[in-house]
Amino acid sequence: MRKIIYFLPFLLLIVSCSVKQKPIFLKVDDIKLLSASTDTVRIGANAYFENPNDIGGKIATDEIKVLIDQVEVAQVSSEEFKVPARKEFHIPLKVVIPAKKVFENNKNGILGGILNSLINQRLRVHFKGDLKYKVLGFSHIYPIDKVEDLKIKF
């Protein structure tokens, strides 16, 4: 009888705090140019999710590549993000790109890249890669593929 009294609350705890389903990936949005100077370009974005589970988890962003005008210039890397239980949340994605990479990788060389960016005053930014969700031995990968044109102001 005593074993049942100890076992019943433990079983109830396990059943009530289960991972029913993976968090729902909603979108990557709010891609914006945070700052642009002669030595760096800073870009930010948000990945939006909804977690229907009673327990949280962690999401890692280490495998997202940033391409500017179809050339890989940086990779998003940050510490694991803690996922709140039963909430909608967003993960900030921030990237610091050396301006030299943006302009040097242009087809026309560094001068052509600078002139093209100044004339058009835009950069085509592409976030591509995977976010990895982990909780209690369960994991899921969310593919990210978002392209947006950003206006730049020097």
C-alpha positions in Angstrom: 0.0 0.0 0.0 2.8 2.4 0.9 4.5 1.7 -2.5 1.3 2.7 -4.3 1.1 6.0 -2.3 4.7 6.8 -3.4 4.3 5.6 -6.9 1.0 7.4 -7.7 2.2 11.0 -7.3 5.4 10.1 -9.2 3.3 8.7 -12.1 1.0 11.7 -12.0 4.0 14.1 -12.2 5.4 12.3 -15.3 2.0 12.2 -17.1 1.2 15.8 -16.5 4.6 17.2 -17.6 4.9 15.4 -20.9 6.1 16.7 -24.2 2.9 16.5 -26.2 4.3 17.9 -29.4 7.1 20.0 -30.7 7.0 23.8 -30.6 5.4 25.2 -33.6 7.7 27.3 -35.9 5.7 30.3 -37.0 8.1 32.5 -39.1 11.4 34.4 -39.4 10.6 38.0 -39.6 11.7 41.5 -38.6 14.9 41.3 -40.6 16.5 44.7 -40.4 19.8 46.5 -40.7 20.8 47.4 -37.2 23.9 49.4 -38.2 26.3 49.9 -41.1 29.7 51.4 -40.9 32.8 51.3 -42.9 34.1 48.2 -41.0 30.9 46.2 -40.0 27.4 45.6 -41.0 25.0 44.4 -38.2 21.8 42.6 -39.1 19.1 41.4 -36.8 16.0 39.1 -37.2 13.6 37.2 -35.0 12.5 33.6 -35.3 8.9 33.2 -33.9 7.6 30.0 -32.2 4.7 28.8 -30.1 5.3 26.1 -27.4 2.1 24.2 -26.5 3.9 21.9 -24.0 3.8 22.1 -20.2 7.6 22.1 -20.1 10.2 24.2 -21.9 13.4 23.2 -23.6 16.3 24.7 -25.4 16.9 25.9 -29.0 20.3 26.1 -30.6 21.0 28.5 -33.5 24.5 27.4 -34.5 23.8 26.2 -38.0 22.2 29.3 -39.7 24.2 30.8 -42.5 23.8 34.4 -43.7 24.2 35.0 -47.4 24.3 38.5 -48.9 23.7 38.8 -52.6 24.0 34.9 -52.8 27.5 34.8 -51.1 27.9 33.3 -47.6 29.4 36.0 -45.4 28.6 34.9 -41.8 27.0 32.4 -39.6 24.6 33.1 -36.7 26.0 31.7 -33.5 24.7 32.2 -30.0 24.2 30.4 -26.8 21.3 28.0 -26.4 18.0 29.8 -25.9 15.7 28.7 -23.1 12.1 27.9 -24.4 9.3 29.0 -22.1 6.4 26.6 -21.4 3.0 27.2 -22.9 3.9 30.5 -24.5 4.6 32.2 -27.8 8.2 33.4 -28.0 10.8 34.7 -30.4 14.5 34.1 -30.6 16.7 37.1 -31.6 19.1 36.3 -34.4 21.9 38.8 -34.6 24.8 38.8 -37.0 27.9 41.0 -37.3 29.4 40.9 -40.7 32.7 42.5 -41.7 31.9 45.1 -44.4 34.9 43.8 -46.3 33.2 40.5 -46.9 30.0 42.1 -48.1 31.8 44.3 -50.7 34.7 42.1 -51.6 32.6 39.1 -52.6 30.7 41.0 -55.1 31.2 40.0 -58.8 32.8 43.3 -59.6 35.3 43.3 -56.8 35.4 45.6 -53.7 34.9 48.9 -55.7 32.1 47.4 -57.7 30.5 46.1 -54.5 30.7 49.5 -52.8 29.3 51.3 -55.8 26.5 48.8 -56.3 25.5 49.0 -52.7 25.7 52.8 -52.7 23.7 53.2 -55.9 21.0 50.6 -55.1 21.2 51.2 -51.3 20.1 47.7 -50.7 21.4 44.3 -49.7 19.7 41.0 -50.4 20.0 39.1 -47.1 19.3 35.3 -46.9 19.1 33.4 -43.6 19.4 29.7 -44.3 20.0 26.8 -42.0 18.5 24.9 -39.1 17.3 25.6 -35.5 17.6 22.6 -33.2 15.0 22.1 -30.3 16.0 19.8 -27.5 14.0 18.7 -24.4 14.3 15.5 -22.3 16.0 13.4 -25.0 13.5 14.6 -27.6 14.9 16.8 -30.4 13.5 18.4 -33.6 15.1 20.4 -36.4 13.4 23.4 -37.9 14.6 24.4 -41.4 15.0 28.2 -41.9 15.0 29.8 -45.3 14.1 33.5 -45.4 15.2 36.1 -48.0 14.7 39.9 -47.7 16.0 43.0 -49.3 17.3 45.6 -46.8 17.8 49.3 -47.4 21.2 50.5 -46.3 22.1 54.0 -45.1 25.7 54.9 -44.6 
